Amino acid sequence: MKPSIIGKRIKMLREERELSQKEFAEFLNIPQPTLSTYENDRVVPTLDAIISIAQKCTVSLDWLCGISTRHSISTLGDVTDIYYQLLETAEIGFDMEISGDEDNIATHTVHRDHNNYKYNIPFFSMLCRVQKTFHEFVMKNMSKDYYMLAKERDCSYYDAIPLSKSFDLTA
């Protein structure tokens, strides 16, 4: 665990949400002076605090502690990684079809075959929830705060569904 990284990443999470220290401390259910000591590397959060922050902000412990560098989609490389991971997942039947005609269309298919792909139905349900939530936010039928809570709720719910690779890439 890298103390200077944790403080920087906690501050990054707060700034991404465009919250003051007071607002973010309330969200995390900690005192604002405690948050300040974390962000300024004067105190390293306890393990319980780190776990709580990771859960509430829907980031991995690896990212928060500086072990991993990815926590959000910030480059096209992140999107590329997501597509590879979807295609490599054993429990989801996910395909892409690319049309090279004038329209340059990319189609994504989620197979309904739940016998061979046990998480396709939950994956499809998740896609529907994400699309509906995003649409409601974009159409101004949902506040930013509620949208962020809905995202957090959905991510937490689907975090309970583990995935594995369809083949061993280490061999």
ABEGO torsion letter per residue (X at the ends): XBAAAAAAAAAAAAAAAGBBAAAAAAAAGBBAAAAAAAAAGABBBBAAAAAAAAAAAGBBAAAAAGABABABBABAAAAAAAAAAAAABAABBBBBBBBABAAGBBBBBBBABAAABAAAAAAAAAAAAAAAAAAAAAAGABBAAAAAAAAAAAAAAAAABBBBBABBAAX
